[in-house]
Amino acid sequence: MTKSRAFSIYLLKEGCDASNALKDNHGLAADVQADALPAEAKLFVLDAEPRPPWWKGYFGIKKNLRQVTKGALVFLPVGKRTFAVSFGFVAHNLKDTSYEYDFGLRVTLNCVDPRKLKNTDTLEPGAARRQKTQMAVDSDLTYFDFDRDSKILKSLTGKAKPEYQNLMKHATGASNLRINSPVAAEDLPALCAKLLELYADDAYRTTFPDIQNITPVRDPVVIAELNGLLLDAFHAKSNDLYLAIPAILDYGDNVYTMFGGVGAGLIYDDVFLGRYYEYLADHGVDPTSLSINDLKKHVLKVTDENGDARSSYSIFRSLIFDTALPGSGDAYHLVEGDWYRVAKTYVGRLTKFLDPLCSSVTLPPYDHDAEGAYNEAVAAGDGSFLCLDKTDISPAGQSQVEPCDLYSVNDGHAVLHHVKVSTFSADLSHLFNQGTNAIELLRIDDEVRKNLRTLVAQKAAKAARAAFTAPIDAGSFRVVFAMVTHKDTALKSENLPLFSRISLMRNLKALQRMSVPASFGFIPDQTPKKEGKKKARKAKGAAGS
C-alpha cells in the first residue's frame, strides 16, 4: 500500500511565481540538488543551524540539547498558474500578497462529502466570536450549529468524495489546502491541475447553498483598495461613514468619550464622527492630510465624567463603513477594523425580510441623559407602560434575566419593549439576543413566567393589575426592538450596521418559529447636541495625547 504524505498547498495569484512570491531576505536556500523534482519546479530549502531550545537555559539544563528546524517550498508551474507546496513551517516566507486567500476553502467545499464533515472553524463578526467545533463521527453541516445568516466559515475539514479518494482521503481548507495523499513526486503537477479545476468550479454553491454569503477579506491588495475608498470617504466627510465604540457598554454608567493622537481633547457625552473632526480642527489638523496609519494611531477613549480613561480604541477600529469596489456586484463592510465581503443578493434578502417588520414605535421621543432615566420617565408619564428595566425574572440559582425595558399590553399581547440608545453593532447584537433569550425562557419555564407575572402585578396599579397580567397567563407575548437614533427613520433597516441587520434577522426568525409576533422601529433622539468640556486637570498636568 502506498504511503500517504502530508501536503500544504497554496495557489499563487496570476503573475506570481518563484521569482517574486518570496519575501525579501527569506533565508531559504535555492542551490540544493534534487533529482526527483517535477519538470520546471523550483525548490527552496530551510536548513537552519541547530540551536538549544529556550527552556534549556531557563532551567539550567546541562545536557547538550539541540533542535533543528527544516522545511521546503516547492514552486510548481501548472498551466498559466503556479502552486507553492509547503513542507514544515516555511509558508510564512511567502508574501501576503502572493497567494489566493480562498483557494483551500473553495477546493475543500467542492471535494468533500457534505455528509462526512469532521470539524469547522467559524467566526460570528457581529459578536467577534470564534468557534472551533469537532465531531467524533462524520456529520453534515447542520450538526455544527452553523448559521449561514450570521457566521463566516473560516476553515472546514471533511472526508473526500469517492471520486477524489485516489488523490486524498480528507481535506482541510482555509487559505491553503492541507491533504494527505499517496501521490508520487512526478504526479504532483497532475494533482495540482485537478485542484485548479476544483478551485474554478462553483458546484459547492449547490452542495453548500449560501455558505459564503459573508467572507472576510484577507487579500492585502483588496484591503488596500478598500482602505483607499475609506480614506476618500473620511476626507470628504461622507454621511456613509460612522464612528462607534467597538465594544458592549453599559450606558447606565454615564459613558463619556475623548479623542487622542494630536493633543489633549474635550470630554463628550456622545459618540459622533463630527466630534473627531472638531478635535482635529481644534489642533489645526486638516482631515485630508491624514492617512490610514494616522487613523490607526489616533484613539477614541471611553472615560468617566472627569476624563479618566476606562478603555481606548483606535479610530480605524471604531469606524463603520459600507462600500463597493468598482466593477464588483458585492458589498464590503468595515467593522471593528476588519473588512468583509457580502454578496449583493444577500444584502437584498436582508432588506426584503427586515423592512416589512419595521413599524412605528409607540414610545415617545428620547430626551434624557441615560437609557434608564428614559424608561422610568415613559412609565411615569403613561400608565399603559411599566418599567421593568434592570429587573430579574430568572429561575432560582441562575444569572439575571431581564424580561424587557418597558412592558405594555396591546391587542391581547404582553408587549416586551427592548430599548437601546445606540445603533452600533455590538450593543444591538446583545439587545436582540437578550430579547429572544427572554422569550425562550418564558415559553419553556413556568417559574420564569410566574416571576414575570409577580413582577408585573407589583408594578401595576391595583385597578389595572388583571389587565396587565392576563396576557402572561395566556402565554401571549409580542416583542418590539426600539432603537434611539438621530438617523432618518424612513431608511428602516438601512439605519443599522450590516451585522446588526444579520443579527436582527436571525432573532426575528427565531421569534417567528416560536409564534411570537416581533417587530423593530426607531425612537427619535431629541437630545440637544452638547458642547464638550475640558478634562479636570490633576496635579501632574493635563490629559495626555
BELSULWO-V702273 format. One record per pair of residues at least 12 apart in sequence whose C-alpha atoms are under 8 Angstrom apart, sorted by the first residue. I is the first residue (numbers start at 1). J is the second residue. D is the distance in whole Angstrom. If there is no record, write none. Layout:
# BELSULWO-V702273
I;J;D
I;J;D
This chain:
# BELSULWO-V702273
2;182;6
3;181;8
3;182;6
4;180;6
4;181;5
4;182;4
4;183;7
5;180;5
5;181;5
5;182;6
6;178;7
6;179;6
6;180;4
6;181;7
7;85;7
7;86;7
7;87;7
7;177;8
7;178;6
7;179;5
7;180;6
7;181;7
8;85;6
8;86;5
8;87;7
8;176;6
8;177;6
8;178;5
8;179;7
9;83;7
9;84;6
9;85;5
9;86;6
9;104;8
9;176;5
9;177;5
9;178;6
10;83;6
10;84;5
10;85;6
10;86;8
10;99;7
10;100;7
10;103;7
10;104;7
10;175;7
10;176;5
10;177;7
11;81;8
11;82;6
11;83;5
11;84;6
11;99;6
11;100;6
11;103;6
11;176;8
12;81;7
12;82;6
12;83;6
12;84;7
12;98;6
12;99;4
12;100;6
13;81;7
13;82;8
13;98;6
13;99;5
13;100;6
14;80;8
14;81;6
14;82;8
15;81;8
16;81;8
16;82;7
16;98;6
16;99;8
17;75;7
17;77;8
17;82;6
17;83;8
18;42;7
18;75;6
21;94;6
21;95;6
21;98;5
22;93;6
22;94;5
22;95;6
23;93;6
23;94;6
23;95;5
26;93;6
27;46;7
28;44;6
28;45;5
28;46;5
28;47;8
29;44;5
29;45;5
29;46;6
29;47;8
30;42;8
30;43;6
30;44;5
30;45;7
31;44;8
32;44;8
32;45;7
36;185;7
36;186;7
37;185;7
37;186;7
38;76;8
38;185;7
38;186;5
38;187;8
38;188;7
38;189;7
40;76;7
40;77;7
41;74;7
41;75;5
41;76;5
41;77;7
42;74;6
42;75;5
42;76;7
43;72;7
43;73;6
43;74;5
43;75;6
44;72;6
44;73;5
44;74;6
45;70;8
45;71;6
45;72;4
45;73;6
46;69;7
46;70;5
46;71;5
46;72;6
46;90;7
47;69;7
47;70;5
47;71;7
48;68;7
48;69;6
48;70;6
49;68;7
49;69;8
50;66;6
50;67;5
50;68;5
50;69;7
51;65;8
51;66;5
51;67;6
51;68;7
52;64;8
52;65;6
52;66;4
52;67;6
53;65;7
53;66;7
53;67;6
70;88;7
70;89;8
71;86;8
71;87;5
71;88;4
71;89;6
71;90;6
72;86;6
72;87;5
72;88;7
72;90;7
73;85;6
73;86;5
73;87;6
73;90;7
73;91;7
74;86;7
76;189;7
77;189;8
78;189;6
78;192;7
78;193;6
79;193;8
83;192;7
96;219;7
96;220;7
97;219;6
97;220;6
97;221;6
100;175;7
100;219;8
101;174;8
101;175;4
101;176;8
101;218;6
101;219;6
102;174;7
102;175;5
102;176;8
103;173;8
103;174;7
103;175;6
103;176;6
103;177;7
103;199;6
104;172;7
104;173;4
104;174;5
104;175;5
104;176;4
104;177;4
104;178;8
105;154;8
105;155;6
105;156;7
105;172;7
105;173;4
105;174;5
105;175;7
105;176;8
105;177;7
106;173;7
106;198;8
106;199;6
106;204;8
107;173;7
107;177;8
107;195;7
107;198;5
107;199;5
108;156;7
108;157;7
108;158;8
108;171;6
108;172;6
108;173;5
108;177;7
109;156;8
109;204;6
109;208;8
110;198;6
110;199;8
110;201;7
110;202;8
110;203;6
110;204;5
111;160;6
111;161;6
111;164;7
111;171;8
111;198;7
112;158;6
112;159;5
112;160;4
112;161;5
112;170;7
112;171;7
113;158;7
113;159;6
113;160;6
113;161;5
114;139;8
114;140;6
114;141;7
114;158;8
114;207;7
114;208;8
115;138;7
115;139;5
115;140;4
115;141;8
116;138;4
116;139;5
116;140;6
116;158;6
116;159;6
117;135;8
117;138;5
117;139;5
117;140;6
117;141;7
117;156;8
117;157;6
117;158;4
117;159;6
118;134;6
118;135;5
118;136;7
118;137;7
118;138;6
118;139;7
118;156;8
118;157;5
118;158;5
118;159;8
119;132;7
119;133;5
119;134;4
119;135;6
119;144;8
119;156;6
119;157;5
119;158;7
120;132;6
120;133;5
120;134;7
120;144;7
120;153;7
120;154;8
120;155;6
120;156;5
120;157;6
121;133;7
121;153;6
121;154;5
121;155;5
121;156;7
122;146;8
122;151;6
122;152;5
122;153;5
122;154;5
122;155;7
123;151;6
123;152;5
123;153;7
123;154;7
124;150;6
124;151;5
124;152;6
125;150;8
125;151;7
125;152;8
125;499;7
126;150;8
126;425;6
126;426;6
126;429;7
126;499;5
126;500;7
126;503;7
127;426;6
127;429;7
138;158;8
148;210;6
148;211;6
148;212;8
148;213;7
149;213;8
149;502;6
149;506;7
150;499;8
150;502;6
150;503;6
150;506;7
151;214;8
152;211;8
152;212;7
152;214;6
152;215;6
152;216;8
153;211;7
153;212;7
153;215;8
154;174;6
155;172;7
155;173;5
155;174;5
156;172;6
156;173;6
156;174;7
157;170;7
157;171;6
157;172;4
157;173;7
158;170;6
158;171;6
158;172;7
159;171;7
166;181;8
166;182;8
167;181;6
167;182;7
167;183;7
167;191;7
168;180;6
168;181;5
168;182;7
169;181;7
212;343;8
213;342;6
213;343;5
213;346;6
214;340;7
214;341;6
214;342;5
214;343;7
215;340;6
215;341;5
215;342;7
216;338;8
216;339;6
216;340;4
216;341;6
217;338;8
217;339;5
217;340;5
217;341;6
223;339;7
226;323;8
226;325;7
227;292;7
229;323;8
230;321;7
231;291;7
231;292;7
234;287;8
234;288;8
235;287;6
235;288;5
236;288;8
240;321;6
240;322;7
241;273;8
241;319;7
241;320;6
241;321;5
241;322;8
242;272;7
242;273;6
242;319;6
242;320;5
242;321;7
243;271;7
243;272;6
243;273;5
243;315;8
243;318;6
243;319;5
243;320;6
244;271;6
244;272;8
244;318;5
244;319;6
244;320;7
244;424;6
245;271;7
245;300;8
245;313;8
245;318;6
245;424;8
246;313;8
246;317;7
246;318;6
246;336;6
246;425;8
246;426;7
247;426;6
247;427;7
248;426;5
248;427;5
248;430;8
249;427;7
251;370;7
251;371;7
252;370;6
252;371;7
252;372;6
254;269;8
254;304;7
254;305;7
254;370;7
255;269;6
255;270;8
255;302;7
255;303;7
255;304;6
255;305;8
256;268;6
256;269;5
256;270;6
256;302;6
256;303;5
256;304;6
256;305;6
256;307;7
257;269;6
257;270;7
257;271;7
257;300;7
257;301;5
257;302;5
257;303;5
257;304;8
257;307;8
258;300;6
258;301;5
258;302;7
258;303;7
258;307;7
259;276;7
259;279;7
259;298;7
259;299;6
259;300;5
259;301;6
260;298;6
260;299;5
260;300;7
260;301;7
260;544;8
260;545;5
261;297;7
261;298;4
261;299;6
261;545;5
262;280;8
262;283;7
262;298;8
262;545;6
263;283;7
263;544;7
263;545;4
264;542;7
264;543;6
264;544;6
264;545;5
265;279;6
265;534;7
265;535;8
265;543;8
265;545;8
266;279;8
266;532;5
266;533;5
266;534;5
266;535;6
267;305;8
267;306;8
267;307;6
267;532;5
267;533;5
267;534;6
267;535;6
268;530;8
268;531;7
268;532;5
268;533;7
269;530;8
269;532;8
292;316;7
295;314;7
295;315;5
295;316;5
296;314;5
296;315;6
296;316;5
296;317;7
297;314;6
297;315;7
298;314;6
298;315;6
299;312;6
299;313;5
299;314;4
299;315;5
300;312;6
300;313;5
300;314;6
300;315;6
300;318;8
301;313;6
306;535;6
306;536;6
307;535;5
307;536;7
307;543;8
316;336;8
316;337;6
317;335;7
317;336;4
317;337;4
317;338;8
318;335;7
318;336;6
318;337;7
319;334;7
319;335;7
319;336;7
319;337;7
320;333;7
320;334;5
320;335;5
320;336;8
320;497;8
321;333;6
321;334;5
321;335;7
322;334;6
329;343;8
329;344;6
330;342;6
330;343;5
330;344;5
331;343;6
331;344;6
331;347;8
333;498;7
350;501;7
350;502;7
350;505;7
351;493;7
351;494;8
353;505;7
354;493;6
354;501;8
354;505;7
355;492;6
355;493;6
357;518;8
357;519;5
357;520;6
358;492;6
358;493;7
358;519;6
358;520;5
358;521;5
359;519;7
359;520;6
359;521;5
360;521;6
360;522;7
361;482;7
361;520;8
361;521;6
361;522;6
361;523;7
363;378;8
363;523;7
364;378;7
364;523;7
365;523;6
365;524;5
365;525;6
365;526;6
366;484;7
366;523;7
366;524;6
366;525;5
366;526;6
366;527;7
367;525;6
367;526;5
367;527;5
367;528;8
368;527;7
371;419;8
371;420;7
371;421;6
372;389;7
375;387;6
375;389;7
375;405;7
375;406;7
379;406;8
384;408;6
384;409;7
385;406;6
385;407;5
385;408;5
386;406;6
386;407;5
386;408;6
386;456;8
386;459;7
386;460;7
387;405;6
387;406;5
387;407;6
387;459;8
388;402;8
388;403;7
388;404;6
388;405;5
388;406;6
388;407;7
389;402;7
389;404;6
389;405;4
389;406;7
390;402;6
390;405;7
391;403;7
393;448;6
393;449;8
393;451;5
393;452;6
393;455;8
394;448;6
394;451;8
395;447;6
395;448;6
395;451;8
401;438;7
402;434;8
402;438;7
403;416;7
403;435;7
403;438;6
403;439;8
403;452;8
404;416;5
404;417;6
404;418;5
404;435;7
404;438;8
405;417;6
405;418;5
405;419;6
406;418;7
406;419;8
408;468;7
409;467;8
409;468;6
409;471;8
412;471;6
412;476;7
413;471;5
413;476;5
413;477;5
413;478;6
414;468;8
414;471;5
414;472;6
414;476;6
414;477;5
414;478;6
415;477;6
415;478;5
415;479;6
415;480;7
416;477;7
416;478;6
416;479;5
416;480;6
417;479;6
417;480;5
417;481;6
417;482;7
418;431;7
418;435;7
418;479;8
418;480;6
418;481;5
418;482;6
419;481;6
419;482;5
419;483;6
419;484;7
420;482;6
420;483;5
420;484;6
421;483;6
421;484;5
421;485;7
422;483;6
422;484;6
422;485;7
423;483;7
423;484;7
423;485;7
423;495;7
423;496;6
423;497;7
424;496;7
424;497;7
424;500;7
425;496;8
425;497;6
425;499;6
425;500;5
426;500;8
428;500;6
429;500;6
429;503;6
429;504;7
432;481;7
432;503;7
432;504;6
432;507;6
433;507;7
435;479;7
436;507;6
436;510;7
436;511;7
439;477;8
439;511;8
443;475;7
449;472;7
452;472;8
453;469;6
453;472;6
453;473;8
456;468;7
456;469;7
457;469;7
476;516;8
477;516;6
477;517;7
478;516;6
478;517;5
478;518;6
479;516;7
479;517;6
479;518;5
479;519;7
480;518;6
480;519;5
480;520;5
480;521;8
481;519;6
481;520;5
481;521;6
482;520;6
482;521;5
482;522;5
482;523;6
483;520;8
483;521;6
483;522;5
483;523;6
484;522;6
484;523;5
484;524;6
484;525;6
485;522;7
485;523;6
485;524;6
485;525;5
486;524;6
486;525;5
486;526;8
487;524;8
489;521;8
489;522;6
489;524;8
492;521;8
